[in-house]
Amino acid sequence: MTSEFKIALADVESLYDIPEDDLIGDVLIPAMAVADHVRVGAGFFSSQCLAQIAPGLVSFLERSNGTIELLMSPSISDADRDALARGALSPQEAIRIAVDRLLEDASLSQHALVHHTLDCLAYLVAAKRLVVRFALMKQGMYHKKLWLLRSGATWAAVHGSGNATARGLLVNGEQMSVDRPWADGSASQARVTKLLARWDSQWANKSPHVLCIDLKDGLDVVARRHSGAAPPSIDDFWRAWHADHARGLEPPLPPGIDVAGPRLLTIPENVEWRTGKFGHQGHAVDAFLGNGSRGIFAIATGGGKTQTALIAAVHEQDRHKGPVFVLIIVPSAPLQRQWAEAVRGFGVEPFQPSTRSGPQRRGLLEEIRAGLSGRDPFTAVILCTQKLFTEDEGMRSFIAELPGEVLAVLVGDEVHNLGSAGFMAKAPHRFNVRLGLSATPSRQYDTDGTEALFEFFGSPVFEFTLRDAINAGCLTPYNYHVHEVELTEQEMAEYEDLTRQLQRKGFIGADDGKDFGHDAQVEHLLRKRRAVLEQAQAKIPALEHLLEMGGPENVARTLIYTSAKPVALTGPSQIHLVNSVLRRLGIRFHQYTNTETSSSGAAQYLERFSSGDYQALTSMKVLDEGVDIPQTDTAYLLASSTVRREWIQRRGRILRQSPGKRIAELHDFLVVPPRLDTTAARSVLKGELARAREFAGTAENEYDNDGPREIIAKYETAL
C-alpha cells in the first residue's frame, strides 16, 4: 500500500488555500483511501466533516484494520457529544443503528454516511475504529489543525489553519500545508518528524502542557462546561478528579499517568460571592488581600465565614503558582467535620490528623511533605483542633521546617479562642498568610489576649454584623421572648454569700466567664456563683409550662441549652431535669453533649434531628460554636453565661436559613432577684439586662406590645 499512498499524493500542491483549492478532493480523500492509520488533531471538530471525506473514509475502513485517532479540545456540539456518548456508553445500540442505517452487505454505505454523520460517528467509536481523546491545556485551548496519515512506515502531514469541520475544510478562508517527506526534501522530513514526536508525547501524556484524557472523562468535562465558559484547563480536570476521588468514586487516571495530578483548591461554579446576598464575601476577600494577607473576618453566623476563607485561600494559591500548605485550626470535632465537607466542595480532600494515631500522623505528615517538595502547583490542607495543635510537637516542627518555596496559609476558625496564653506561647510564625474568623473576635474581659491575637493575625479587616446578615437575606429573622424567673430567697442568699467570699479573696472585678487565670479558690467560687443563676430552680417549671402551652406534639426543630456548671445546690443536674420534663411530656429528644460528640454516632444524632426523628436536642456547650443545623428554628436558653460571645453563638444556631423557614423563635429566661436592696442583687439584674438588650436589638418583635423592650424598660426603671 505504500506505493499506492505515494502515487495518491504524487501530484498534490504544497499549499492549499481554502475555499479556492480543493484540499478534500485532492489530498484527504485520496490519502485516506489507501492509508492504514490516521491521526487527526482538532481545536474544533464536527461530525459533518465525515460526510465531506466519505469516499476516503469508507475505503479506509474496508481496506484496512487501522484506526483513526482523534485528539481534540472539548469544544464540540451537543449533538456530537451525544453521538460520542452513544458509541462509548452504548456500543451495542450504536452498532444496531448502524446496521439499519449505514451498513449494506456488512460494509459502510457511502451514501448513508453522508446523510447520517452522527450515527456514523457513534458507530466508529462503538466499533473501535475511531479512538477519541480530549486535550486540555494549562491555559487556553488545544487549537491544532492537523492530519497525519500513514501507509506502512511512510507518513504524510496536512496542517495549517483549517479545523476538522465542514466549514474549516470547505468554506472558511483557511490555509493548509502538505508535507511528503519522500518527495519534499529534508525540511519536510523534519517537520513531519517533529509533528509525530509531539503527537506521541501528547497522546501518551508525556507533555507538561497538554493533558490527554479518554473519551468518557472528556464527556464528563464537556457536560460540566457551561455555555460560553472558557475551555476547561488541566487544573480544572484535576480538581474535578480529586473531588470525585474524595467522594469515593475512584475515577480512573488518564492514559499513561500513574500518579494523580496536583491537588488544587477551586471555587465551585455555583458559588456566588461577588453578587447577590453573599456579595459581601467579595468585599471581605478584597480587604484581606489588600491588607497584606493578614487580618480577621468579623462575619456573623450565617454570613459564610467558612466559604469566604476558602475563597481567599484560592486567591492566595492561584497567585503563588507553587506548592501551598493550608492549616485550618478549629475548636471542636463537629466543626472539623463541617470544614472537611466544605474543603471537599472546593476540590481537595483535607488531611485530618486528629483522626489518626501518633505513628499514622507522622506518616501522614511525610506524605504531605513529599507533595510539597516540588515547585509545581500543589495544595495540601490540614484540619486540626486547637488542642491537637498545641499538644503535637511533631506537627509544629513539620510546619516550622516547611521549605521556603511553600506558601503557608493559616486559617483560625472561632479565632477568639486562639488569643489564649496556651496558643500564643506556641503560635506558628512560619505562616505567610494569616486569616482569623469569628463573629466576635475581641476577647471579652481579656484586653491582653485580644491585643496578642490582633498582633498575630492582624486586626479585623471586614465586619458583617448579624443585622447586616438578616437584612441581606443570609439569616432568618427572629422573635425574642423574655420569660422572667425569680430567684428563691435561698438562691439569692447563696449568691450573696459567694459574692462576700470572693471579696474576702480579693476578687472585686467583673466576672469574665473564664475558668482559668484566677486563684484556684476564686475560680471555684466563681463557678459556684454562676451556677446559681444558670440553674435557678424556677427555670424548669417555666420551661415545662411553655412546652405544655404550645403543645408537646408541636415541638419541632428545637434546641434547649442547659448549664454546664456543677450543680449549685443539691439535686440532679439541670440537663437531667430537662430530659425528665421532655420524657414526661412525650417529646422525642436526644442529649448532645461532649460525651455524644466524642462518639462515632455524633453525626447520626444531628442527622436524625434534622430529619425530624428527634423533636429536640438538649445540650450544654458543644452546640455553641459553628455547628450547622439550619432546620432549627426554636431555642430555649435556660443557661446563659456572662460571656457575650456565647449568647451570640447560641442565638446564631437558630438563624441559619432552610427551605420553608421564615422566622425563628428565641426564648430566654431572665433571672430576677427577689429584691433589689443589695449591690449583689442589682449586679445580677444588670448582667441579665445586658444580654436581653443584645437579643432585643435585632429582634422583629423588639417594640411589640408585651415585647422584650417593655420588659427591659420595666427593670431598667427599677434600677
Sequence and secondary structure as in RCSB ss.txt:
>XXXX:A:sequence
MTSEFKIALADVESLYDIPEDDLIGDVLIPAMAVADHVRVGAGFFSSQCLAQIAPGLVSFLERSNGTIELLMSPS
ISDADRDALARGALSPQEAIRIAVDRLLEDASLSQHALVHHTLDCLAYLVAAKRLVVRFALMKQGMYHKKLWLLR
SGATWAAVHGSGNATARGLLVNGEQMSVDRPWADGSASQARVTKLLARWDSQWANKSPHVLCIDLKDGLDVVARR
HSGAAPPSIDDFWRAWHADHARGLEPPLPPGIDVAGPRLLTIPENVEWRTGKFGHQGHAVDAFLGNGSRGIFAIA
TGGGKTQTALIAAVHEQDRHKGPVFVLIIVPSAPLQRQWAEAVRGFGVEPFQPSTRSGPQRRGLLEEIRAGLSGR
DPFTAVILCTQKLFTEDEGMRSFIAELPGEVLAVLVGDEVHNLGSAGFMAKAPHRFNVRLGLSATPSRQYDTDGT
EALFEFFGSPVFEFTLRDAINAGCLTPYNYHVHEVELTEQEMAEYEDLTRQLQRKGFIGADDGKDFGHDAQVEHL
LRKRRAVLEQAQAKIPALEHLLEMGGPENVARTLIYTSAKPVALTGPSQIHLVNSVLRRLGIRFHQYTNTETSSS
GAAQYLERFSSGDYQALTSMKVLDEGVDIPQTDTAYLLASSTVRREWIQRRGRILRQSPGKRIAELHDFLVVPPR
LDTTAARSVLKGELARAREFAGTAENEYDNDGPREIIAKYETAL
>XXXX:A:secstr
 HHHHHHHTTT  SEEEETTS HIIIIIHHHHHH SEEEEEESSB THHHHHTHHHHHHHHHH    EEEEE S 
  HHHHHHHHHHHH HHHHHHHHHHHTEETTEE HHHHHH HHHHHHHHHHTTSEEEEEEEESSS    EEEEEE
ETTEEEEEEES  BSHIIIIIS EEEEEE HHHH HHHHHHHHHHHHHHHHHHTT  SSEEEEEHHHHHHHHHH 
 TT    BHHHHHHHHHHHHHTT      TT  S         TT   SSGGGTHHHHHHHHHHHTTSEEEEEE 
TTS HHHHHHHHHHHHHHHH SEEEEEEEESSHHHHHHHHHHHHHTT   B GGGS HHHHHHHHHHHHHHTSSS
S EEEEEEEEHHHHHH HHHHHHHHT  TTSEEEEEEETGGGGGSHHHHTT  TT SEEEEE SS S TT HHHH
HHHHHHH SEEEEE HHHHHHHTSB  EEEEEEEEE  HHHHHHHHHHHHHHHHTT  S     SSSS HHHHHH
HHHHHHHHHT TTHHHHHHHHHHHH GGG  SEEEE   S  SSSSS HHHHHHHHHHHHT  EEEESHHHHTST
THHHHHHHHHHTS SEEEESSTTSSS   TT  EEEES   S HHHHHHHHHTTTB  TT   EEEEEEEEE S 
  SHHHHHHHHHHHHHHHHHHTT TTTTSTTSHHHHHHHHHHH 
